[in-house]
């Protein structure tokens, strides 16, 4: 198959593109001039463009059998900036496909559990439960989902609501490993919040299966996870084991995180930069549970995760060190 991957220079997108190429598929990447090519060390065709620029997308989607839409902003300076990339960018891509390649076989949209909402009872929410996003990111990713589901491609599309993804190339969990190296681990509200996780290459393999499956999975929504539900204490214990020395776990009140997020936001405004750590993010982090279920994914596509948290933390730590991130 010939597959376009947007966001291929990013964390998850690069793993998806890499696995597609390893399986012998023709990979086309949509990249900006400023995009890093560091993780694209495999055969691929490059098209210069941006999902926020609809005119640049016709060439990218022309002649491909499938599209994996992984491009998104996880931080932005305003709601309008988030919306332009996450919802508007998806709408632009759909319009380009309809105009240039209406016979596309499969579209896979990479969404997030943040678009669907937290688990109040610690169990996975039903796929069709009402969406209750808590952040601008979540609301704009939900906007992308709705654009897909209301498009002519709806019955040929698969949505992935990703939980916490971690592994090589992940910048998000790096601060936790850095803190563990300094023998300290802050625990928000005691670290009892529960979450589903998936190792990066396992998440990518689920997406690749959805792209290439002969099964009729159009219209489905999936969420890969490794089969366990972890507290933040569990995750930090795995990081501690990976680092290989004692780490002091320090319960940290929500107010401390809120204060830190306020400082982060003020820094962002003063410098004109987008920041990840915001008061909205703290609200998201303090929910009792973010839990998903991969039951449908396993049943429909035979997908199985290969990496559990203890091994995954070790592999991630080894990658950070080899890449000079730690």
Secondary structure as GFF3:
##gff-version 3
##sequence-region A 1 326
A	DSSP	beta_strand	2	6	.	.	.	ID=ss1
A	DSSP	alpha_helix	11	22	.	.	.	ID=ss2
A	DSSP	beta_strand	26	31	.	.	.	ID=ss3
A	DSSP	beta_strand	45	48	.	.	.	ID=ss4
A	DSSP	three_ten_helix	54	56	.	.	.	ID=ss5
A	DSSP	alpha_helix	58	61	.	.	.	ID=ss6
A	DSSP	beta_strand	66	69	.	.	.	ID=ss7
A	DSSP	alpha_helix	79	86	.	.	.	ID=ss8
A	DSSP	alpha_helix	88	100	.	.	.	ID=ss9
A	DSSP	beta_strand	106	112	.	.	.	ID=ss10
A	DSSP	alpha_helix	113	116	.	.	.	ID=ss11
A	DSSP	alpha_helix	136	149	.	.	.	ID=ss12
A	DSSP	three_ten_helix	154	156	.	.	.	ID=ss13
A	DSSP	beta_strand	157	162	.	.	.	ID=ss14
A	DSSP	beta_strand	164	166	.	.	.	ID=ss15
A	DSSP	alpha_helix	174	181	.	.	.	ID=ss16
A	DSSP	beta_strand	184	188	.	.	.	ID=ss17
A	DSSP	three_ten_helix	189	191	.	.	.	ID=ss18
A	DSSP	beta_strand	194	195	.	.	.	ID=ss19
A	DSSP	beta_strand	197	199	.	.	.	ID=ss20
A	DSSP	alpha_helix	200	212	.	.	.	ID=ss21
A	DSSP	beta_strand	221	222	.	.	.	ID=ss22
A	DSSP	beta_strand	230	231	.	.	.	ID=ss23
A	DSSP	alpha_helix	232	243	.	.	.	ID=ss24
A	DSSP	beta_strand	248	252	.	.	.	ID=ss25
A	DSSP	alpha_helix	254	271	.	.	.	ID=ss26
A	DSSP	alpha_helix	279	285	.	.	.	ID=ss27
A	DSSP	beta_strand	289	290	.	.	.	ID=ss28
A	DSSP	alpha_helix	295	301	.	.	.	ID=ss29
A	DSSP	alpha_helix	309	322	.	.	.	ID=ss30
###
